[in-house]
């Protein structure tokens, strides 16, 4: 973070004082102090208030609340207010309005309603960021900057179309190269002039159903997805650069949406330009703990293991589902510590005071409509605030380390689901989550990595559904395995290059030598269909037969050995799980989608073979994660169950940082209970 760090795990959230009369502000300060709030995000959606017309800027209200927060010891995460353009801007400059996949231009309304390639939006957004930086550059409350909010929408307007052509010129240089990459001789699509290129919308390359992923030309749509992500990144950088020109050491970020796995934006590419990654996450009551854990680990992995911010979660109920149950007692605290355990440097909420009107008036908040501290949610928030204050500066800048890397790639995600593959039921996120779950259930910490990550620090690398193999990556994997590493990949891998052109010569393409197999055919199963993985012998705890489904491939061995075979269909007896000894290491291939039980036992055996052990032998439902800094090791133990759990923390005496108690041997965690142990 530009040489700066947070003094503690920061605690607070989105605050919208402009929605309330000023006489409430002093009461908010009192309640914030009671709750242990020490950071507030301001000015996220205040563009219309700050700029009532082209020439006028009014920040008096913001001056007043910034000063008031400072007087009460609360730091500010200052939004740039550009998440929703003003109505006057849309009326006078309609180029700011987005055009949907169906070709219809939107009118003013809602939020996230700006075109990323609108000259008007870019000009005024950059100017607003600069005005704010000039005004508040020396304000003592200012801690960091929050550009826009939950950025990302796909626009198909004329400005985007023109910008897309310029983006393509930079990417390909010549039309001949573009035509080759896009395979345009199919269906007579050859382009002879850049102006002939149009966006792949529902009016051009889109197939039936209005789904932008269903496209006749995957290469064109893949490049549009890249372009759209880059366009929004340029918008972020316009604002970020304006701030940093005034405040060179400013800490600037934006909040990633979609629980961190937001499909339209390549967050790995974005993270390089953020001073700290920030996440908004809104799990439901029934959301599995591993779902959230995976997203936290992904956020940490976006900047090669650096800590991140939990920028938004709900302290209580969410409001946008058909049914919105309350968050049960203890769950908010437990889930907050799960984020901290996996690298979060802040615990922040949307929202600090509940809105009185419009769409989010029933969304949870620290301060409810009752307006006082005598609510269950407030008491829970105050308890957590006190604990985070007690923990002090021990956790910031500490790291989670792992010997396992799971590859995550937005380009690959887009390509896998762009239509034309074996099954519409094949979802990249589902497969990544399934492999992650197998490690989670075995208590193994993992990192998320990208194709540019140095693999030297890992013993085991997993790349589920590695459909797209980018230039040089196959060689990188070969060097990793030849040097002693273990590599795991799955069905539907090694199929295409970065332009989504099939690699000729047979699947898995560039991975064929490393994996020691040839895939002749790919069979897709209907959701209710099952095949069987039959073990040829005993592999760790694996023996006998296990269910599998979704995809079954017809595999030929080319140096690999089959450890399991299919039990049904015409390919019965053909390899379902293979291992290829390559140099000093091993490359594994799962030619199908195995059952959860198979996955758990298989991954356990792979980890044991590499000497990778869990941080703690914990019962099901108990999560254990370690953060380390300067030789100090803090172990988080989280009981996600509704009943007490006994755990063996070892003979060595350790201090519980929340209570100060010294513990060893067997300890009991209450339902939703938490231990943070320092050896």
Secondary structure, 3 states (H helix, E strand, C coil): CCCCCCCCCEEEEECCHHHCCCHHHHHHHHHHHHHCCCEEEECCCCHHHHCCCCCCCCCHHHHHHHHHHHHCCCEEEEECCCCCCCHHHHHHCHHHECECCCCCECCCCCCCCECCCCHHHHHHHHHHHHHHHHHHCCCCCEEEEECCCCCCCCCCCHHHHHHHHHHHHHHHCCHHHHHHHHCCCHHHCCCCCHHHCCCCCCCCCECCCCCCCCECCHHHHHHHHHHHHHHHHHHHHHHHHHHHHHCCCCCEECEECHHHCCCCCCHHHHHCCCCCCEEECCCCCCCCHHHHHHHHHHHHHHCCCCCEEEEECCCCCCCCCCCCCCCCCCHHHHHHHHHHHCCEEEEEECCCECCCCCCCCCCCCCECCCCCCCCHHHHHHHHHHHHHHHHCCCCCCCECCCCEEEECCHHHHHHHCCCCCCCCCCCHHHHHHHHHHHHHHCCCCCEEECCCCCHHHCCEEEECCCCECCCCHHHHHHHHHHCCCEEEEECCCCCECCCCCECCCCECHHHHHHHCEEEEEEEECCCCCCEEEEECCCECCECCEEEEEEEEEEEEECCCEEEEEECCCCCCCCEEEEEEEECCEEEEEECEEECHHHHHHHHHHHHHHCCCCCCCCCCCCEEEEEEEECCEEEEEEEECCCCCEEEECCCCCEEECCCCCEECCEEEECCCCEEEEEC
